[in-house]
Amino acid sequence: MKRKIITLYIIPALLVATGGTIWYVTREYKRVHKETAFLEPDYILTAPGIIKEFEADKESSGKKYWDKVILVEGMVKEVIRDEGGHYSISLGDTSSVSAVRCSMDSTQDMAVNPVKQGGYISVKGICAGFNSDELLGSDVILVRCIIEGKQ
């Protein structure tokens, strides 16, 4: 009787669970991100505008913008190149310590080189969060960013 229960119920259930696990792991392993350059922005905002919106209501803004493609226009506060050679651009009002921090896509290295502090640019990226600090200011975080336009 035990052998019959094992062969009829337990072994097929284990096979289905193993197959489902293999399918899920394979799908996740082969998943690729869509290139930001080819995505249409869900929202078009100014850097001070999105910062004020997050500072006013972090929860609802987070739900609204999380994992959405956003085109942000603003003045370049800072261009940073880390030790790995990756660029980040900070956009915002120079009179404020708050900024929109844009981690640039690695394909944008040549486009970032001519960007200078004080210039006005448009950057498209995916919203990854918000950091708030009373002393250091608030930061809206965008990842996989590309430069859409310069003025």
N, C-alpha and C positions, 0 to 999 in steps of 0.2 A: 504494500500500500504506500509506504514512504517513497519507494522508487518511482511509482506512478505519479505521485504529486510532484516530485522533483522534476521529472521529465515533462510533465504537462504544463506546469505553472512557473516554476522557478527558473529553469534554463531559458525558455523563451523570453521571460521578463528581463533576465540579464543580457540576452542578446539584443533586445530592443534598446535597453539603456546604453549598452556599449556602442551600438550603431549610432544612436542619437548624439552621444558624446563625441564620437569621431567626426560626425557631420558638422557639429557646432565648432569644434576646434579647427577643422579644415577651413570652414567658412571665415572664421575670424583671422586665421593666419593669412589667407589670400586677400583679405579686405584691403582696399586702397582708398586713400582720401581723394576726393575730387579736387582738382586744381582750383584755387581761389580765383584765378584770372578768368575762368570760364563760368563762374557763378554770378547770378544776378543778385545785387544787394537787396536784403529784406527791408533795410532802413537806410536813409541818407541823413546824416546829422552833422552838426558842428561839434568840435571837441569840447568847448565850454558847455554846450547844450546837453550832451550825454553825461558829462560829469555832474552837472547840476541835477539832472534827473535821477542819477544813482544816489547822490547825496540826500535828495529829498525823500526817496523811498527805495531803499536798497532791495527789499524783498520783491516788490512788484516789478521793478526794473530788471532784476535778475531773472525773473520768470519770463519777462517780455523779450529780453535780448540774448539769453543764454543759448549758445550754439547756433546763433543766427549770423548771417553774413551782413556786415555793417560797413557802409562807406562813410568815413569820418574825414571832414575837412577842417584844417586848422593850421596854426602857425607852429613851425618846428621849434621846440624848446631845446632839444638835445638829440644828437646822433651818437649812439654808443656802439662800439665794436668790442665784443668780449674776447677772451683769450682763445676761444675756439674759432674765431673769425666770423661769428654770426652777428648780424646787426639788429639793433633796436632803435626805434625812433619814438621820441616823446612829443606829443602834440598838446597844445593848450595855450592858455593865456599866460604871458610872461609875468604878470603881476600875482599869479597864484602858484602855490607849490603843487597843486593837483594837476594830473595829466592823464592823457590816454597813452598807454604804453603799447607800442606795436612791435611785436617780435616778427621780424621780416622773414619771409620764405627764403630758403637758400638760393633759389633761382634769381633773386632780386639783388644780388651783390653788386652788379654793375650799375643798376638803376639807383642804388643808395649812394654810391660814391659822390655824385655831384650835388646831393642834398646838403644844404648848409643851414645852420642855425638862423632863425629869423625868416626863413622862406615860408611860403604858404603852399601846402600840398594836400592832395586827397589820397587817403590810404584805405584800401579795402581789406578786411580781415574778418575773422570769426571770433565772436565775443566768448572769452573764457573765464570771466569773473570780474570781481571788484574788490580792491583792498582799500580799507579806510583806516587812517591814523590821524589823530589830532595834530601831532607835531610834524609828521612827514607829508601830510596831505593825502588825498584820495587818488587812487589810480584805477582806471578802467583798463582791463587787460584784453588785447586782441592778439590772436596768434595766426600764423600762416598768412601774413600780410603781404600785399603787393602795392606798389605805387600806381595809382590810377592817373594822376595828373599833377602838374606843377604850375605855379603861376609866378 
